[in-house]
């Protein structure tokens, strides 16, 4: 890569890096920005850091906007 050229990282590497960051946020019990996508059986699908996640109805404490900050309760990779 020359001067001024963007470094393009492979998709798998970017996903791995995002997953590691999400694990760090989860361990520290911090909030992460996410976007509500769709209503699904039992809750909502939420986009967080390029991953599609699940938000159960029971975890909703208030009316959510399209984009909001969420706490990660658990991590289960597929």
PyMOL Python script that loads the backbone (N, CA, C, O; Angstrom):
from pymol import cmd

cmd.read_pdbstr("""\
ATOM      1  N   UNK A   1       0.855  -1.175   0.000  1.00  0.00           N
ATOM      2  CA  UNK A   1       0.000   0.000   0.000  1.00  0.00           C
ATOM      3  C   UNK A   1       0.893   1.227   0.000  1.00  0.00           C
ATOM      4  O   UNK A   1       1.786   1.374   0.834  1.00  0.00           O
ATOM      5  N   UNK A   2       0.627   2.101  -0.957  1.00  0.00           N
ATOM      6  CA  UNK A   2       1.415   3.320  -1.060  1.00  0.00           C
ATOM      7  C   UNK A   2       0.851   4.446  -0.218  1.00  0.00           C
ATOM      8  O   UNK A   2      -0.214   4.318   0.387  1.00  0.00           O
ATOM      9  N   UNK A   3       1.574   5.540  -0.188  1.00  0.00           N
ATOM     10  CA  UNK A   3       1.110   6.707   0.579  1.00  0.00           C
ATOM     11  C   UNK A   3      -0.210   7.222   0.030  1.00  0.00           C
ATOM     12  O   UNK A   3      -0.376   7.364  -1.181  1.00  0.00           O
ATOM     13  N   UNK A   4      -1.142   7.498   0.923  1.00  0.00           N
ATOM     14  CA  UNK A   4      -2.421   8.054   0.527  1.00  0.00           C
ATOM     15  C   UNK A   4      -3.433   7.044   0.019  1.00  0.00           C
ATOM     16  O   UNK A   4      -4.586   7.399  -0.227  1.00  0.00           O
ATOM     17  N   UNK A   5      -3.023   5.776  -0.146  1.00  0.00           N
ATOM     18  CA  UNK A   5      -3.954   4.745  -0.608  1.00  0.00           C
ATOM     19  C   UNK A   5      -4.677   4.143   0.592  1.00  0.00           C
ATOM     20  O   UNK A   5      -4.061   3.866   1.621  1.00  0.00           O
ATOM     21  N   UNK A   6      -5.996   3.941   0.454  1.00  0.00           N
ATOM     22  CA  UNK A   6      -6.731   3.333   1.577  1.00  0.00           C
ATOM     23  C   UNK A   6      -6.364   1.864   1.743  1.00  0.00           C
ATOM     24  O   UNK A   6      -6.114   1.156   0.768  1.00  0.00           O
ATOM     25  N   UNK A   7      -6.337   1.430   2.970  1.00  0.00           N
ATOM     26  CA  UNK A   7      -6.079   0.027   3.273  1.00  0.00           C
ATOM     27  C   UNK A   7      -7.428  -0.682   3.336  1.00  0.00           C
ATOM     28  O   UNK A   7      -8.269  -0.348   4.170  1.00  0.00           O
ATOM     29  N   UNK A   8      -7.633  -1.654   2.461  1.00  0.00           N
ATOM     30  CA  UNK A   8      -8.892  -2.389   2.433  1.00  0.00           C
ATOM     31  C   UNK A   8      -8.679  -3.717   3.152  1.00  0.00           C
ATOM     32  O   UNK A   8      -7.881  -4.554   2.731  1.00  0.00           O
ATOM     33  N   UNK A   9      -9.413  -3.882   4.242  1.00  0.00           N
ATOM     34  CA  UNK A   9      -9.276  -5.087   5.048  1.00  0.00           C
ATOM     35  C   UNK A   9     -10.264  -6.146   4.580  1.00  0.00           C
ATOM     36  O   UNK A   9     -11.394  -5.815   4.225  1.00  0.00           O
ATOM     37  N   UNK A  10      -9.865  -7.402   4.572  1.00  0.00           N
ATOM     38  CA  UNK A  10     -10.783  -8.476   4.198  1.00  0.00           C
ATOM     39  C   UNK A  10     -12.002  -8.503   5.122  1.00  0.00           C
ATOM     40  O   UNK A  10     -11.905  -8.176   6.305  1.00  0.00           O
ATOM     41  N   UNK A  11     -13.143  -8.894   4.569  1.00  0.00           N
ATOM     42  CA  UNK A  11     -14.408  -8.904   5.306  1.00  0.00           C
ATOM     43  C   UNK A  11     -14.314  -9.728   6.591  1.00  0.00           C
ATOM     44  O   UNK A  11     -14.782  -9.289   7.642  1.00  0.00           O
ATOM     45  N   UNK A  12     -13.717 -10.908   6.516  1.00  0.00           N
ATOM     46  CA  UNK A  12     -13.615 -11.789   7.683  1.00  0.00           C
ATOM     47  C   UNK A  12     -12.814 -11.108   8.799  1.00  0.00           C
ATOM     48  O   UNK A  12     -13.160 -11.224   9.974  1.00  0.00           O
ATOM     49  N   UNK A  13     -11.757 -10.406   8.429  1.00  0.00           N
ATOM     50  CA  UNK A  13     -10.933  -9.699   9.409  1.00  0.00           C
ATOM     51  C   UNK A  13     -11.744  -8.603  10.095  1.00  0.00           C
ATOM     52  O   UNK A  13     -11.677  -8.450  11.314  1.00  0.00           O
ATOM     53  N   UNK A  14     -12.519  -7.830   9.303  1.00  0.00           N
ATOM     54  CA  UNK A  14     -13.352  -6.761   9.873  1.00  0.00           C
ATOM     55  C   UNK A  14     -14.401  -7.339  10.812  1.00  0.00           C
ATOM     56  O   UNK A  14     -14.659  -6.777  11.877  1.00  0.00           O
ATOM     57  N   UNK A  15     -15.012  -8.470  10.422  1.00  0.00           N
ATOM     58  CA  UNK A  15     -16.013  -9.114  11.272  1.00  0.00           C
ATOM     59  C   UNK A  15     -15.391  -9.590  12.577  1.00  0.00           C
ATOM     60  O   UNK A  15     -15.970  -9.414  13.649  1.00  0.00           O
ATOM     61  N   UNK A  16     -14.219 -10.188  12.484  1.00  0.00           N
ATOM     62  CA  UNK A  16     -13.509 -10.666  13.683  1.00  0.00           C
ATOM     63  C   UNK A  16     -13.204  -9.512  14.626  1.00  0.00           C
ATOM     64  O   UNK A  16     -13.392  -9.622  15.838  1.00  0.00           O
ATOM     65  N   UNK A  17     -12.739  -8.421  14.070  1.00  0.00           N
ATOM     66  CA  UNK A  17     -12.399  -7.254  14.879  1.00  0.00           C
ATOM     67  C   UNK A  17     -13.655  -6.680  15.546  1.00  0.00           C
ATOM     68  O   UNK A  17     -13.619  -6.313  16.721  1.00  0.00           O
ATOM     69  N   UNK A  18     -14.763  -6.601  14.800  1.00  0.00           N
ATOM     70  CA  UNK A  18     -16.024  -6.101  15.366  1.00  0.00           C
ATOM     71  C   UNK A  18     -16.512  -7.033  16.469  1.00  0.00           C
ATOM     72  O   UNK A  18     -17.001  -6.569  17.499  1.00  0.00           O
ATOM     73  N   UNK A  19     -16.383  -8.356  16.261  1.00  0.00           N
ATOM     74  CA  UNK A  19     -16.824  -9.336  17.265  1.00  0.00           C
ATOM     75  C   UNK A  19     -16.014  -9.182  18.550  1.00  0.00           C
ATOM     76  O   UNK A  19     -16.575  -9.226  19.645  1.00  0.00           O
ATOM     77  N   UNK A  20     -14.707  -9.003  18.425  1.00  0.00           N
ATOM     78  CA  UNK A  20     -13.852  -8.815  19.600  1.00  0.00           C
ATOM     79  C   UNK A  20     -14.251  -7.539  20.353  1.00  0.00           C
ATOM     80  O   UNK A  20     -14.270  -7.521  21.584  1.00  0.00           O
ATOM     81  N   UNK A  21     -14.565  -6.485  19.616  1.00  0.00           N
ATOM     82  CA  UNK A  21     -14.987  -5.230  20.241  1.00  0.00           C
ATOM     83  C   UNK A  21     -16.322  -5.407  20.964  1.00  0.00           C
ATOM     84  O   UNK A  21     -16.506  -4.877  22.060  1.00  0.00           O
ATOM     85  N   UNK A  22     -17.256  -6.150  20.359  1.00  0.00           N
ATOM     86  CA  UNK A  22     -18.547  -6.414  21.005  1.00  0.00           C
ATOM     87  C   UNK A  22     -18.362  -7.224  22.286  1.00  0.00           C
ATOM     88  O   UNK A  22     -19.045  -6.975  23.280  1.00  0.00           O
ATOM     89  N   UNK A  23     -17.445  -8.193  22.270  1.00  0.00           N
ATOM     90  CA  UNK A  23     -17.168  -8.980  23.478  1.00  0.00           C
ATOM     91  C   UNK A  23     -16.629  -8.091  24.595  1.00  0.00           C
ATOM     92  O   UNK A  23     -16.989  -8.254  25.761  1.00  0.00           O
ATOM     93  N   UNK A  24     -15.763  -7.150  24.226  1.00  0.00           N
ATOM     94  CA  UNK A  24     -15.201  -6.222  25.205  1.00  0.00           C
ATOM     95  C   UNK A  24     -16.314  -5.342  25.801  1.00  0.00           C
ATOM     96  O   UNK A  24     -16.352  -5.123  27.012  1.00  0.00           O
ATOM     97  N   UNK A  25     -17.207  -4.847  24.956  1.00  0.00           N
ATOM     98  CA  UNK A  25     -18.333  -4.022  25.417  1.00  0.00           C
ATOM     99  C   UNK A  25     -19.234  -4.835  26.335  1.00  0.00           C
ATOM    100  O   UNK A  25     -19.694  -4.333  27.360  1.00  0.00           O
ATOM    101  N   UNK A  26     -19.488  -6.089  25.973  1.00  0.00           N
ATOM    102  CA  UNK A  26     -20.337  -6.982  26.776  1.00  0.00           C
ATOM    103  C   UNK A  26     -19.727  -7.213  28.162  1.00  0.00           C
ATOM    104  O   UNK A  26     -20.429  -7.128  29.169  1.00  0.00           O
ATOM    105  N   UNK A  27     -18.417  -7.506  28.217  1.00  0.00           N
ATOM    106  CA  UNK A  27     -17.746  -7.745  29.499  1.00  0.00           C
ATOM    107  C   UNK A  27     -17.789  -6.514  30.401  1.00  0.00           C
ATOM    108  O   UNK A  27     -17.902  -6.639  31.620  1.00  0.00           O
ATOM    109  N   UNK A  28     -17.701  -5.341  29.811  1.00  0.00           N
ATOM    110  CA  UNK A  28     -17.709  -4.093  30.588  1.00  0.00           C
ATOM    111  C   UNK A  28     -19.126  -3.581  30.862  1.00  0.00           C
ATOM    112  O   UNK A  28     -19.311  -2.562  31.527  1.00  0.00           O
ATOM    113  N   UNK A  29     -20.118  -4.299  30.341  1.00  0.00           N
ATOM    114  CA  UNK A  29     -21.535  -3.942  30.534  1.00  0.00           C
ATOM    115  C   UNK A  29     -21.832  -2.519  30.047  1.00  0.00           C
ATOM    116  O   UNK A  29     -22.576  -1.774  30.684  1.00  0.00           O
ATOM    117  N   UNK A  30     -21.234  -2.160  28.908  1.00  0.00           N
ATOM    118  CA  UNK A  30     -21.461  -0.840  28.319  1.00  0.00           C
ATOM    119  C   UNK A  30     -22.544  -0.943  27.251  1.00  0.00           C
ATOM    120  O   UNK A  30     -22.943  -2.039  26.855  1.00  0.00           O
ATOM    121  N   UNK A  31     -23.011   0.205  26.796  1.00  0.00           N
ATOM    122  CA  UNK A  31     -24.031   0.234  25.750  1.00  0.00           C
ATOM    123  C   UNK A  31     -23.372   0.388  24.386  1.00  0.00           C
ATOM    124  O   UNK A  31     -22.297   0.971  24.253  1.00  0.00           O
ATOM    125  N   UNK A  32     -24.050  -0.155  23.374  1.00  0.00           N
ATOM    126  CA  UNK A  32     -23.555  -0.095  22.007  1.00  0.00           C
ATOM    127  C   UNK A  32     -24.680   0.446  21.125  1.00  0.00           C
ATOM    128  O   UNK A  32     -25.855   0.176  21.372  1.00  0.00           O
ATOM    129  N   UNK A  33     -24.314   1.207  20.099  1.00  0.00           N
ATOM    130  CA  UNK A  33     -25.311   1.777  19.203  1.00  0.00           C
ATOM    131  C   UNK A  33     -25.835   0.687  18.268  1.00  0.00           C
ATOM    132  O   UNK A  33     -25.066  -0.094  17.707  1.00  0.00           O
ATOM    133  N   UNK A  34     -27.151   0.651  18.114  1.00  0.00           N
ATOM    134  CA  UNK A  34     -27.780  -0.317  17.231  1.00  0.00           C
ATOM    135  C   UNK A  34     -28.978   0.295  16.535  1.00  0.00           C
ATOM    136  O   UNK A  34     -29.436   1.378  16.896  1.00  0.00           O
ATOM    137  N   UNK A  35     -29.483  -0.413  15.527  1.00  0.00           N
ATOM    138  CA  UNK A  35     -30.612   0.054  14.737  1.00  0.00           C
ATOM    139  C   UNK A  35     -31.678  -1.026  14.689  1.00  0.00           C
ATOM    140  O   UNK A  35     -31.405  -2.157  14.287  1.00  0.00           O
ATOM    141  N   UNK A  36     -32.897  -0.679  15.102  1.00  0.00           N
ATOM    142  CA  UNK A  36     -34.009  -1.624  14.996  1.00  0.00           C
ATOM    143  C   UNK A  36     -34.282  -1.870  13.520  1.00  0.00           C
ATOM    144  O   UNK A  36     -34.417  -0.926  12.742  1.00  0.00           O
ATOM    145  N   UNK A  37     -34.364  -3.153  13.133  1.00  0.00           N
ATOM    146  CA  UNK A  37     -34.625  -3.487  11.739  1.00  0.00           C
ATOM    147  C   UNK A  37     -36.071  -3.906  11.525  1.00  0.00           C
ATOM    148  O   UNK A  37     -36.808  -3.261  10.779  1.00  0.00           O
ATOM    149  N   UNK A  38     -36.476  -4.994  12.187  1.00  0.00           N
ATOM    150  CA  UNK A  38     -37.803  -5.565  11.983  1.00  0.00           C
ATOM    151  C   UNK A  38     -38.343  -6.135  13.278  1.00  0.00           C
ATOM    152  O   UNK A  38     -37.596  -6.474  14.196  1.00  0.00           O
ATOM    153  N   UNK A  39     -39.657  -6.229  13.326  1.00  0.00           N
ATOM    154  CA  UNK A  39     -40.317  -6.951  14.409  1.00  0.00           C
ATOM    155  C   UNK A  39     -40.316  -8.424  13.998  1.00  0.00           C
ATOM    156  O   UNK A  39     -40.743  -8.765  12.895  1.00  0.00           O
ATOM    157  N   UNK A  40     -39.836  -9.289  14.884  1.00  0.00           N
ATOM    158  CA  UNK A  40     -39.790 -10.730  14.618  1.00  0.00           C
ATOM    159  C   UNK A  40     -40.480 -11.450  15.771  1.00  0.00           C
ATOM    160  O   UNK A  40     -40.862 -10.825  16.760  1.00  0.00           O
ATOM    161  N   UNK A  41     -40.635 -12.748  15.645  1.00  0.00           N
ATOM    162  CA  UNK A  41     -41.305 -13.525  16.691  1.00  0.00           C
ATOM    163  C   UNK A  41     -40.579 -13.347  18.027  1.00  0.00           C
ATOM    164  O   UNK A  41     -39.415 -13.722  18.162  1.00  0.00           O
ATOM    165  N   UNK A  42     -41.271 -12.775  19.006  1.00  0.00           N
ATOM    166  CA  UNK A  42     -40.712 -12.628  20.346  1.00  0.00           C
ATOM    167  C   UNK A  42     -39.913 -11.369  20.593  1.00  0.00           C
ATOM    168  O   UNK A  42     -39.489 -11.130  21.723  1.00  0.00           O
ATOM    169  N   UNK A  43     -39.690 -10.544  19.563  1.00  0.00           N
ATOM    170  CA  UNK A  43     -38.901  -9.336  19.776  1.00  0.00           C
ATOM    171  C   UNK A  43     -38.602  -8.591  18.491  1.00  0.00           C
ATOM    172  O   UNK A  43     -39.434  -8.515  17.587  1.00  0.00           O
ATOM    173  N   UNK A  44     -37.400  -8.044  18.425  1.00  0.00           N
ATOM    174  CA  UNK A  44     -36.969  -7.272  17.262  1.00  0.00           C
ATOM    175  C   UNK A  44     -35.605  -7.766  16.792  1.00  0.00           C
ATOM    176  O   UNK A  44     -34.808  -8.266  17.585  1.00  0.00           O
ATOM    177  N   UNK A  45     -35.348  -7.621  15.494  1.00  0.00           N
ATOM    178  CA  UNK A  45     -33.988  -7.815  15.004  1.00  0.00           C
ATOM    179  C   UNK A  45     -33.323  -6.438  15.024  1.00  0.00           C
ATOM    180  O   UNK A  45     -33.922  -5.433  14.641  1.00  0.00           O
ATOM    181  N   UNK A  46     -32.082  -6.421  15.478  1.00  0.00           N
ATOM    182  CA  UNK A  46     -31.333  -5.176  15.654  1.00  0.00           C
ATOM    183  C   UNK A  46     -29.975  -5.337  14.974  1.00  0.00           C
ATOM    184  O   UNK A  46     -29.312  -6.360  15.144  1.00  0.00           O
ATOM    185  N   UNK A  47     -29.563  -4.334  14.211  1.00  0.00           N
ATOM    186  CA  UNK A  47     -28.244  -4.337  13.572  1.00  0.00           C
ATOM    187  C   UNK A  47     -27.255  -3.653  14.509  1.00  0.00           C
ATOM    188  O   UNK A  47     -27.444  -2.504  14.907  1.00  0.00           O
ATOM    189  N   UNK A  48     -26.193  -4.387  14.853  1.00  0.00           N
ATOM    190  CA  UNK A  48     -25.132  -3.849  15.707  1.00  0.00           C
ATOM    191  C   UNK A  48     -23.791  -4.247  15.100  1.00  0.00           C
ATOM    192  O   UNK A  48     -23.492  -5.435  14.976  1.00  0.00           O
ATOM    193  N   UNK A  49     -22.992  -3.268  14.726  1.00  0.00           N
ATOM    194  CA  UNK A  49     -21.633  -3.485  14.217  1.00  0.00           C
ATOM    195  C   UNK A  49     -21.581  -4.497  13.077  1.00  0.00           C
ATOM    196  O   UNK A  49     -20.660  -5.311  13.013  1.00  0.00           O
ATOM    197  N   UNK A  50     -22.554  -4.452  12.186  1.00  0.00           N
ATOM    198  CA  UNK A  50     -22.561  -5.363  11.043  1.00  0.00           C
ATOM    199  C   UNK A  50     -23.157  -6.722  11.327  1.00  0.00           C
ATOM    200  O   UNK A  50     -23.207  -7.566  10.432  1.00  0.00           O
ATOM    201  N   UNK A  51     -23.608  -6.960  12.540  1.00  0.00           N
ATOM    202  CA  UNK A  51     -24.241  -8.227  12.913  1.00  0.00           C
ATOM    203  C   UNK A  51     -25.733  -7.994  13.127  1.00  0.00           C
ATOM    204  O   UNK A  51     -26.139  -6.926  13.585  1.00  0.00           O
ATOM    205  N   UNK A  52     -26.549  -8.996  12.794  1.00  0.00           N
ATOM    206  CA  UNK A  52     -27.977  -8.943  13.074  1.00  0.00           C
ATOM    207  C   UNK A  52     -28.188  -9.661  14.400  1.00  0.00           C
ATOM    208  O   UNK A  52     -27.805 -10.821  14.552  1.00  0.00           O
ATOM    209  N   UNK A  53     -28.795  -8.974  15.353  1.00  0.00           N
ATOM    210  CA  UNK A  53     -28.971  -9.505  16.705  1.00  0.00           C
ATOM    211  C   UNK A  53     -30.455  -9.569  17.056  1.00  0.00           C
ATOM    212  O   UNK A  53     -31.299  -9.111  16.286  1.00  0.00           O
ATOM    213  N   UNK A  54     -30.766 -10.130  18.206  1.00  0.00           N
ATOM    214  CA  UNK A  54     -32.148 -10.282  18.656  1.00  0.00           C
ATOM    215  C   UNK A  54     -32.359  -9.514  19.951  1.00  0.00           C
ATOM    216  O   UNK A  54     -31.562  -9.618  20.884  1.00  0.00           O
ATOM    217  N   UNK A  55     -33.439  -8.741  20.002  1.00  0.00           N
ATOM    218  CA  UNK A  55     -33.827  -8.002  21.201  1.00  0.00           C
ATOM    219  C   UNK A  55     -35.204  -8.496  21.624  1.00  0.00           C
ATOM    220  O   UNK A  55     -36.192  -8.193  20.956  1.00  0.00           O
ATOM    221  N   UNK A  56     -35.294  -9.260  22.731  1.00  0.00           N
ATOM    222  CA  UNK A  56     -36.603  -9.761  23.183  1.00  0.00           C
ATOM    223  C   UNK A  56     -37.508  -8.618  23.643  1.00  0.00           C
ATOM    224  O   UNK A  56     -37.039  -7.603  24.158  1.00  0.00           O
ATOM    225  N   UNK A  57     -38.812  -8.806  23.448  1.00  0.00           N
ATOM    226  CA  UNK A  57     -39.780  -7.808  23.915  1.00  0.00           C
ATOM    227  C   UNK A  57     -39.592  -7.519  25.398  1.00  0.00           C
ATOM    228  O   UNK A  57     -39.709  -6.368  25.819  1.00  0.00           O
ATOM    229  N   UNK A  58     -39.302  -8.546  26.200  1.00  0.00           N
ATOM    230  CA  UNK A  58     -39.196  -8.366  27.655  1.00  0.00           C
ATOM    231  C   UNK A  58     -38.042  -7.438  28.043  1.00  0.00           C
ATOM    232  O   UNK A  58     -38.026  -6.901  29.151  1.00  0.00           O
ATOM    233  N   UNK A  59     -37.088  -7.249  27.149  1.00  0.00           N
ATOM    234  CA  UNK A  59     -35.952  -6.373  27.446  1.00  0.00           C
ATOM    235  C   UNK A  59     -36.240  -4.906  27.151  1.00  0.00           C
ATOM    236  O   UNK A  59     -35.449  -4.032  27.508  1.00  0.00           O
ATOM    237  N   UNK A  60     -37.359  -4.637  26.506  1.00  0.00           N
ATOM    238  CA  UNK A  60     -37.700  -3.246  26.201  1.00  0.00           C
ATOM    239  C   UNK A  60     -38.175  -2.543  27.462  1.00  0.00           C
ATOM    240  O   UNK A  60     -39.153  -2.958  28.084  1.00  0.00           O
ATOM    241  N   UNK A  61     -37.494  -1.503  27.825  1.00  0.00           N
ATOM    242  CA  UNK A  61     -37.868  -0.753  29.022  1.00  0.00           C
ATOM    243  C   UNK A  61     -38.609   0.530  28.659  1.00  0.00           C
ATOM    244  O   UNK A  61     -39.289   1.121  29.497  1.00  0.00           O
ATOM    245  N   UNK A  62     -38.475   0.951  27.420  1.00  0.00           N
ATOM    246  CA  UNK A  62     -39.140   2.164  26.943  1.00  0.00           C
ATOM    247  C   UNK A  62     -39.338   2.036  25.440  1.00  0.00           C
ATOM    248  O   UNK A  62     -38.822   1.113  24.809  1.00  0.00           O
ATOM    249  N   UNK A  63     -40.078   2.956  24.886  1.00  0.00           N
ATOM    250  CA  UNK A  63     -40.287   2.979  23.439  1.00  0.00           C
ATOM    251  C   UNK A  63     -38.949   3.273  22.766  1.00  0.00           C
ATOM    252  O   UNK A  63     -38.286   4.257  23.095  1.00  0.00           O
ATOM    253  N   UNK A  64     -38.558   2.423  21.832  1.00  0.00           N
ATOM    254  CA  UNK A  64     -37.271   2.594  21.141  1.00  0.00           C
ATOM    255  C   UNK A  64     -37.445   3.381  19.848  1.00  0.00           C
ATOM    256  O   UNK A  64     -38.477   3.296  19.181  1.00  0.00           O
ATOM    257  N   UNK A  65     -36.427   4.137  19.516  1.00  0.00           N
ATOM    258  CA  UNK A  65     -36.378   4.830  18.233  1.00  0.00           C
ATOM    259  C   UNK A  65     -35.729   3.888  17.226  1.00  0.00           C
ATOM    260  O   UNK A  65     -35.350   2.767  17.566  1.00  0.00           O
ATOM    261  N   UNK A  66     -35.605   4.349  15.989  1.00  0.00           N
ATOM    262  CA  UNK A  66     -34.972   3.547  14.945  1.00  0.00           C
ATOM    263  C   UNK A  66     -33.520   3.230  15.268  1.00  0.00           C
ATOM    264  O   UNK A  66     -33.043   2.131  14.984  1.00  0.00           O
ATOM    265  N   UNK A  67     -32.817   4.189  15.861  1.00  0.00           N
ATOM    266  CA  UNK A  67     -31.444   3.935  16.302  1.00  0.00           C
ATOM    267  C   UNK A  67     -31.351   4.331  17.767  1.00  0.00           C
ATOM    268  O   UNK A  67     -31.888   5.359  18.179  1.00  0.00           O
ATOM    269  N   UNK A  68     -30.686   3.531  18.524  1.00  0.00           N
ATOM    270  CA  UNK A  68     -30.642   3.731  19.971  1.00  0.00           C
ATOM    271  C   UNK A  68     -29.392   3.047  20.508  1.00  0.00           C
ATOM    272  O   UNK A  68     -28.616   2.478  19.740  1.00  0.00           O
ATOM    273  N   UNK A  69     -29.195   3.101  21.813  1.00  0.00           N
ATOM    274  CA  UNK A  69     -28.069   2.414  22.450  1.00  0.00           C
ATOM    275  C   UNK A  69     -28.619   1.251  23.251  1.00  0.00           C
ATOM    276  O   UNK A  69     -29.639   1.375  23.927  1.00  0.00           O
ATOM    277  N   UNK A  70     -27.932   0.115  23.168  1.00  0.00           N
ATOM    278  CA  UNK A  70     -28.397  -1.118  23.780  1.00  0.00           C
ATOM    279  C   UNK A  70     -27.305  -1.727  24.650  1.00  0.00           C
ATOM    280  O   UNK A  70     -26.116  -1.541  24.393  1.00  0.00           O
ATOM    281  N   UNK A  71     -27.718  -2.453  25.678  1.00  0.00           N
ATOM    282  CA  UNK A  71     -26.799  -3.241  26.496  1.00  0.00           C
ATOM    283  C   UNK A  71     -26.857  -4.674  25.996  1.00  0.00           C
ATOM    284  O   UNK A  71     -27.944  -5.202  25.760  1.00  0.00           O
ATOM    285  N   UNK A  72     -25.709  -5.306  25.832  1.00  0.00           N
ATOM    286  CA  UNK A  72     -25.648  -6.695  25.375  1.00  0.00           C
ATOM    287  C   UNK A  72     -25.813  -7.596  26.591  1.00  0.00           C
ATOM    288  O   UNK A  72     -24.981  -7.575  27.498  1.00  0.00           O
ATOM    289  N   UNK A  73     -26.891  -8.393  26.614  1.00  0.00           N
ATOM    290  CA  UNK A  73     -27.144  -9.305  27.737  1.00  0.00           C
ATOM    291  C   UNK A  73     -26.344 -10.593  27.620  1.00  0.00           C
ATOM    292  O   UNK A  73     -25.855 -11.112  28.623  1.00  0.00           O
ATOM    293  N   UNK A  74     -26.206 -11.113  26.403  1.00  0.00           N
ATOM    294  CA  UNK A  74     -25.457 -12.359  26.207  1.00  0.00           C
ATOM    295  C   UNK A  74     -24.931 -12.418  24.782  1.00  0.00           C
ATOM    296  O   UNK A  74     -25.462 -11.762  23.887  1.00  0.00           O
ATOM    297  N   UNK A  75     -23.880 -13.212  24.578  1.00  0.00           N
ATOM    298  CA  UNK A  75     -23.285 -13.407  23.256  1.00  0.00           C
ATOM    299  C   UNK A  75     -23.318 -14.887  22.924  1.00  0.00           C
ATOM    300  O   UNK A  75     -22.825 -15.719  23.686  1.00  0.00           O
ATOM    301  N   UNK A  76     -23.904 -15.206  21.781  1.00  0.00           N
ATOM    302  CA  UNK A  76     -23.967 -16.594  21.317  1.00  0.00           C
ATOM    303  C   UNK A  76     -23.650 -16.621  19.825  1.00  0.00           C
ATOM    304  O   UNK A  76     -24.551 -16.430  19.008  1.00  0.00           O
ATOM    305  N   UNK A  77     -22.399 -16.852  19.450  1.00  0.00           N
ATOM    306  CA  UNK A  77     -22.069 -16.875  18.017  1.00  0.00           C
ATOM    307  C   UNK A  77     -22.711 -18.071  17.326  1.00  0.00           C
ATOM    308  O   UNK A  77     -22.858 -19.142  17.915  1.00  0.00           O
ATOM    309  N   UNK A  78     -23.084 -17.874  16.088  1.00  0.00           N
ATOM    310  CA  UNK A  78     -23.658 -18.975  15.299  1.00  0.00           C
ATOM    311  C   UNK A  78     -22.621 -19.541  14.384  1.00  0.00           C
ATOM    312  O   UNK A  78     -22.904 -20.477  13.635  1.00  0.00           O
TER     313      UNK A  78
END
""", "prot")
cmd.dss("prot")
cmd.show_as("cartoon", "prot")
cmd.util.cbc("prot")
cmd.orient("prot")
